[in-house]
Amino acid sequence: MDHTKINLLVRLQHLDNQIENIISLQRGLPEEINALEEDLAFTGKQIESRLKIAEERLKLRQRLNETINECRGKIRNFKEKQTLARNNKEYDALSKQIEYEEKEISHSEIQLQDIAHAEQRTLETQQTGRQLIEENRYDEMTEDMMPDDLLQQQLEDLSKQVKQKKEELDSIVVETADEVNALNKKIDEQREIIKKESKRLLDKYDHLRSGVIQNAVVKLNRNACSGCNTRVPTNRHTMIVQGGFYLCESCGRIVVHERLFDEAAD
């Protein structure tokens, strides 16, 4: 094979490496942002759930208090009517109505006590969580143990982190946009040249890069493939030194002399 063709491919790998180096500045940020956003959404749902429970308890307490006040008003009214009762039958009927309203009051008061007890249990559970946090015993924490104020602080902290990471990522993208565009243009041009000169070699390169391998073309380093460190047969060294290439029998990468990478960078 004409060694000029492999030089063209090394040049393409050099350009792709430059793109990878720029992308490496962003590496981890998108994943980190996604993880933070998941934590943010989870924390938000926790707070939303607690607020919903608190709102339902408040509405129920208000309704129960209204019921108690209404029942007491009815009792006063019934007692006033009892003083005007004309016979025992009418008096007994009013007594039964009073008894019914008193039962309604009693039932409502029991429900109010249940709400108060539930709120007290919540406070005690969160107090236990606060104590565990102070003692760094996070492995013993459960979701309901996180105090409301700390959960809200956690939400705010996560929101700030997401904002900061997104700004950091956006900054990198903006700062490198021109360079990336210029490199992509050069890569497209280089690919067109190789396609005309040796489409089969380009197909091999693309096949390698279609998987987890990004550095399809690598240097011969200490008589081994620098991609996987597998030793290159001695009888292939001369060909590589002369500007040829060797397909690594272990990883399939295209192994060339480091001189070609130096020339590609010029």
ZAMARGU-4260 file (C-alpha; in steps of 0.2 Angstrom, whole numbers, plus 5000, padded with zeros to 4 digits):
<rodrens>
0) 5000/5000/5000 | 5006/5018/4996 | 5012/5025/5012 | 5004/5042/5008 | 4987/5034/5011
5) 4992/5030/5029 | 4999/5047/5032 | 4982/5054/5027 | 4973/5043/5040 | 4986/5047/5053
10) 4982/5066/5050 | 4963/5061/5052 | 4967/5053/5068 | 4977/5068/5074 | 4962/5079/5070
15) 4950/5068/5079 | 4961/5067/5094 | 4961/5086/5095 | 4942/5086/5095 | 4942/5072/5109
20) 4954/5083/5119 | 4942/5098/5118 | 4927/5086/5123 | 4937/5080/5137 | 4935/5097/5145
25) 4917/5094/5146 | 4918/5075/5150 | 4909/5071/5166 | 4899/5087/5167 | 4884/5081/5157
30) 4883/5066/5167 | 4886/5075/5183 | 4872/5088/5179 | 4860/5073/5175 | 4864/5065/5192
35) 4862/5082/5201 | 4845/5085/5192 | 4839/5067/5197 | 4844/5071/5216 | 4835/5088/5214
40) 4819/5081/5207 | 4819/5067/5221 | 4821/5081/5234 | 4808/5091/5226 | 4796/5077/5227
45) 4800/5074/5245 | 4796/5092/5249 | 4781/5092/5238 | 4774/5076/5247 | 4777/5084/5264
50) 4769/5100/5260 | 4754/5090/5253 | 4752/5081/5269 | 4754/5096/5279 | 4741/5105/5269
55) 4729/5090/5270 | 4731/5090/5289 | 4728/5109/5290 | 4712/5108/5279 | 4706/5093/5290
60) 4709/5102/5306 | 4700/5118/5300 | 4685/5107/5294 | 4685/5098/5311 | 4685/5114/5321
65) 4671/5121/5310 | 4661/5105/5313 | 4664/5107/5332 | 4659/5125/5332 | 4643/5121/5322
70) 4639/5106/5334 | 4641/5117/5349 | 4630/5131/5341 | 4617/5118/5338 | 4618/5111/5356
75) 4615/5129/5362 | 4600/5130/5351 | 4593/5114/5356 | 4595/5117/5374 | 4586/5134/5372
80) 4572/5125/5364 | 4572/5112/5378 | 4567/5126/5390 | 4552/5129/5379 | 4547/5111/5377
85) 4529/5108/5379 | 4530/5089/5384 | 4542/5075/5388 | 4542/5069/5370 | 4548/5085/5363
90) 4561/5087/5377 | 4567/5069/5374 | 4569/5072/5355 | 4579/5087/5358 | 4590/5077/5370
95) 4593/5065/5357 | 4599/5078/5345 | 4610/5086/5358 | 4618/5068/5361 | 4621/5066/5342
100) 4630/5083/5341 | 4640/5079/5357 | 4645/5062/5348 | 4650/5072/5333 | 4661/5084/5343
105) 4669/5069/5352 | 4673/5061/5335 | 4680/5077/5328 | 4691/5079/5344 | 4698/5062/5342
110) 4703/5066/5324 | 4711/5082/5330 | 4721/5072/5343 | 4726/5060/5329 | 4732/5074/5319
115) 4742/5081/5333 | 4750/5064/5337 | 4755/5062/5319 | 4763/5079/5319 | 4772/5075/5335
120) 4778/5059/5328 | 4785/5068/5313 | 4794/5080/5324 | 4801/5066/5334 | 4807/5057/5319
125) 4815/5072/5312 | 4823/5076/5328 | 4831/5058/5328 | 4837/5062/5310 | 4845/5078/5316
130) 4854/5069/5330 | 4860/5055/5317 | 4867/5069/5306 | 4876/5077/5320 | 4884/5061/5324
135) 4888/5057/5305 | 4877/5041/5306 | 4870/5044/5289 | 4869/5025/5285 | 4855/5024/5298
140) 4845/5038/5291 | 4828/5035/5282 | 4819/5048/5270 | 4807/5053/5283 | 4821/5057/5296
145) 4828/5072/5286 | 4822/5088/5295 | 4811/5100/5284 | 4823/5114/5285 | 4838/5103/5280
150) 4828/5096/5266 | 4824/5113/5260 | 4842/5118/5261 | 4847/5103/5252 | 4835/5108/5238
155) 4843/5125/5237 | 4861/5118/5237 | 4857/5106/5223 | 4848/5120/5213 | 4864/5131/5214
160) 4875/5116/5210 | 4865/5112/5194 | 4865/5130/5189 | 4884/5132/5192 | 4888/5116/5182
165) 4877/5121/5168 | 4885/5138/5167 | 4902/5129/5167 | 4897/5117/5153 | 4890/5132/5143
170) 4905/5142/5145 | 4916/5128/5139 | 4905/5125/5124 | 4905/5143/5119 | 4924/5145/5122
175) 4928/5130/5111 | 4914/5132/5098 | 4925/5141/5085 | 4939/5129/5087 | 4927/5114/5086
180) 4919/5120/5070 | 4936/5123/5062 | 4942/5106/5067 | 4926/5098/5061 | 4928/5107/5044
185) 4946/5100/5043 | 4940/5083/5047 | 4927/5083/5034 | 4939/5088/5021 | 4952/5075/5027
190) 4939/5062/5026 | 4934/5066/5008 | 4952/5065/5003 | 4955/5048/5011 | 4938/5042/5003
195) 4945/5046/4986 | 4962/5038/4990 | 4958/5023/5000 | 4940/5020/5005 | 4944/5003/5012
200) 4956/5010/5024 | 4943/5024/5030 | 4930/5010/5032 | 4942/5001/5044 | 4946/5017/5053
205) 4927/5020/5055 | 4923/5002/5060 | 4936/5003/5074 | 4929/5020/5080 | 4911/5014/5080
210) 4914/5004/5096 | 4922/5010/5112 | 4939/5013/5103 | 4942/5031/5099 | 4961/5030/5095
215) 4960/5019/5080 | 4977/5024/5074 | 4991/5023/5088 | 5009/5024/5089 | 5022/5010/5091
220) 5028/5012/5108 | 5043/5001/5115 | 5039/4988/5101 | 5021/4987/5106 | 5004/4993/5101
225) 5001/5008/5112 | 4983/5005/5112 | 4983/4988/5121 | 5002/4986/5125 | 5002/4970/5115
230) 5020/4966/5107 | 5021/4969/5089 | 5030/4955/5080 | 5049/4959/5076 | 5047/4956/5057
235) 5034/4970/5056 | 5045/4983/5064 | 5055/4987/5048 | 5039/4990/5039 | 5032/5002/5052
240) 5048/5012/5053 | 5048/5014/5034 | 5031/5022/5036 | 5019/5007/5034 | 5007/5001/5047
245) 5002/4985/5056 | 4985/4979/5062 | 4986/4974/5080 | 4981/4956/5081 | 4975/4959/5099
250) 4964/4975/5098 | 4963/4978/5079 | 4971/4995/5080 | 4981/5002/5066 | 4999/5004/5073
255) 5011/5017/5065 | 5028/5025/5069 | 5027/5040/5080 | 5035/5050/5067 | 5019/5050/5057
260) 5010/5058/5071 | 5023/5072/5073 | 5022/5075/5054 | 5003/5076/5055 | 5004/5089/5069
265) 5015/5101/5058
</rodrens>
